[in-house]
Amino acid sequence: MIASMGRPWWAGAEVKRKAMRSVTWQLFQAKAPKFKAPVIITLACFERDRRRDIDNVRSGATKIIQDALKQMGVIKNDSQRWVRDVRYIPVQVDKRNPRVELEITEAL
């Protein structure tokens, strides 16, 4: 997503659209429950290598995942009222299976 910043606006939009499609499909396959209360999101990012800055890895994943959760109705909104915190597990490397793992719990 960051790589498309120097390109026309629609290039970044297309990158986000593809990522959103992928995330919403994963949520659908996982039969993600619908939360009626505020939540805490925990993300574990597994990168192919250590080339990308941690803030770029986390911010891109966070934005796309929260938008997908809202679009799929898993959470009511991605505002601070409904997403009380986003917690991050330290970024790890998995050359064979780069991914983002997501855990959602109700905020107490």
URBELHU-V319546 format. One record per residue. N is the residue number from 1. RES is the residue in one small letter. PHI is phi in whole degrees, 0 to 359 (none if undefined). PSI is psi in whole degrees, -180 to 180 (none if undefined). NEAR is the number of other C-alpha atoms within 8 Angstrom. Layout:
N RES PHI PSI NEAR
N RES PHI PSI NEAR
This chain:
1 m none -45 8
2 i 299 -37 5
3 a 299 -25 5
4 s 273 3 10
5 m 296 -33 9
6 g 277 -3 5
7 r 264 176 7
8 p 302 157 8
9 w 305 -36 7
10 w 289 -21 6
11 a 293 -45 9
12 g 295 -38 12
13 a 297 -38 8
14 e 291 -40 8
15 v 299 -47 10
16 k 296 -42 10
17 r 300 -43 8
18 k 295 -43 8
19 a 295 -41 9
20 m 298 -42 12
21 r 301 -44 8
22 s 296 -46 8
23 v 293 -44 11
24 t 296 -37 12
25 w 296 -43 8
26 q 297 -41 8
27 l 296 -41 11
28 f 297 -47 8
29 q 296 -35 7
30 a 281 -5 6
31 k 52 53 6
32 a 301 132 8
33 p 289 162 5
34 k 261 126 7
35 f 265 134 10
36 k 261 -10 6
37 a 241 167 7
38 p 303 152 12
39 v 232 165 14
40 i 241 129 13
41 i 254 131 12
42 t 243 128 11
43 l 241 135 13
44 a 240 117 12
45 c 257 128 14
46 f 244 112 12
47 e 264 157 12
48 r 293 -35 10
49 d 205 -172 8
50 r 257 27 7
51 r 287 -41 4
52 r 278 145 7
53 d 295 145 7
54 i 302 -41 7
55 d 296 -34 6
56 n 290 -40 9
57 v 299 -52 10
58 r 290 -45 10
59 s 293 -41 8
60 g 297 -46 9
61 a 296 -44 9
62 t 299 -49 9
63 k 299 -49 8
64 i 293 -43 12
65 i 295 -45 10
66 q 297 -42 9
67 d 297 -40 10
68 a 292 -41 11
69 l 300 -42 12
70 k 293 -46 12
71 q 299 -38 8
72 m 278 -6 9
73 g 79 14 8
74 v 291 -39 11
75 i 238 154 14
76 k 290 -37 9
77 n 201 162 8
78 d 256 19 11
79 s 285 170 6
80 q 296 -22 7
81 r 294 -34 8
82 w 255 -29 12
83 v 250 99 13
84 r 284 -30 10
85 d 199 151 8
86 v 238 119 9
87 r 251 145 8
88 y 239 130 8
89 i 280 144 8
90 p 308 139 6
91 v 298 133 9
92 q 238 167 8
93 v 249 131 10
94 d 219 95 10
95 k 300 -34 8
96 r 276 -27 5
97 n 216 68 7
98 p 294 140 11
99 r 191 175 7
100 v 234 126 9
101 e 257 139 7
102 l 236 135 8
103 e 230 132 7
104 i 238 128 8
105 t 230 152 7
106 e 290 138 9
107 a 285 138 8
108 l 271 none 2
